[in-house]
Amino acid sequence: TLDWARSWTNAGLISLALLIILFIAIRRHRAIERPQFPKGSLWRAGFRNLADVAWIVSEDHYCRIGRPDGNTSLLHARFTDLAKELETVDGAVLRRGHWAAASAVEVIERRNRKWHVILKNGPAIAVSAAAATDLRSRGWL
């Protein structure tokens, strides 16, 4: 004969144990800190990590975005919007329409009274006078 009360009690205890394990797993998963990447133009273009963006150069109504591996993407977006999305990254606007991450900078050198930033896998950019004061305050120069 089957003892229905005992079967239902065992099923209830097993279900309760599974719910407790699931609850603990969900809480631990939420506790893991992830970098906050704003879901803007860069997110929609396929950039899922802040470290994926090495530099940005404005080209008319488009922006060329360089990756650390040397690949580039062309994105229809305003430069100021992209720079605002990358405010949490250690990077700076080098001149109008040019942004670079600190990790992408290979050398900063002075040529004929102007500062030039040479990027890894990217262009060499002349720094504007306004950006030079910002770079000094950041400790880049």
SULKA-V842052 format. One record per residue. N is the residue number from 1. RES is the residue in one letter. PHI is phi in whole degrees, 0 to 359 (* if undefined). NEAR is the number of other ideal C-beta (glycine too) atoms within 10 Angstrom. Layout:
# SULKA-V842052
N;RES;PHI;NEAR  N;RES;PHI;NEAR
This chain:
# SULKA-V842052
1;T;*;3  2;L;259;6  3;D;263;9  4;W;298;8  5;A;297;8  6;R;292;9  7;S;298;10  8;W;294;10  9;T;294;11  10;N;296;11  11;A;297;10  12;G;295;10  13;L;294;10  14;I;295;10  15;S;298;10  16;L;297;10  17;A;297;10  18;L;294;10  19;L;296;10  20;I;296;10  21;I;297;10  22;L;297;10  23;F;298;10  24;I;295;10  25;A;296;10  26;I;294;10  27;R;296;9  28;R;292;9  29;H;296;8  30;R;288;8  31;A;284;7  32;I;292;6  33;E;277;6  34;R;241;6  35;P;296;9  36;Q;276;8  37;F;249;17  38;P;296;13  39;K;273;10  40;G;248;15  41;S;296;18  42;L;294;25  43;W;299;12  44;R;293;10  45;A;277;17  46;G;106;10  47;F;273;21  48;R;258;10  49;N;223;10  50;L;297;18  51;A;286;14  52;D;285;19  53;V;256;25  54;A;264;24  55;W;202;25  56;I;225;25  57;V;233;21  58;S;282;19  59;E;225;11  60;D;55;7  61;H;270;9  62;Y;242;15  63;C;230;24  64;R;270;15  65;I;248;24  66;G;262;23  67;R;261;17  68;P;299;16  69;D;278;9  70;G;103;10  71;N;288;11  72;T;233;14  73;S;229;16  74;L;252;11  75;L;233;18  76;H;279;10  77;A;197;20  78;R;277;13  79;F;301;19  80;T;297;12  81;D;293;12  82;L;292;21  83;A;296;19  84;K;292;12  85;E;296;21  86;L;259;20  87;E;298;8  88;T;279;11  89;V;275;17  90;D;285;11  91;G;204;22  92;A;207;20  93;V;280;20  94;L;271;26  95;R;193;17  96;R;300;10  97;G;82;16  98;H;225;22  99;W;231;25  100;A;218;25  101;A;280;21  102;A;298;12  103;S;290;13  104;A;269;20  105;V;279;20  106;E;268;12  107;V;215;10  108;I;242;14  109;E;227;11  110;R;255;10  111;R;229;9  112;N;49;6  113;R;68;5  114;K;234;12  115;W;272;20  116;H;232;15  117;V;254;26  118;I;257;13  119;L;263;20  120;K;291;16  121;N;54;15  122;G;205;22  123;P;281;13  124;A;268;12  125;I;239;21  126;A;281;14  127;V;273;24  128;S;285;17  129;A;296;9  130;A;293;11  131;A;288;21  132;A;296;16  133;T;294;12  134;D;295;15  135;L;292;19  136;R;297;11  137;S;293;10  138;R;278;12  139;G;89;7  140;W;282;19  141;L;253;15
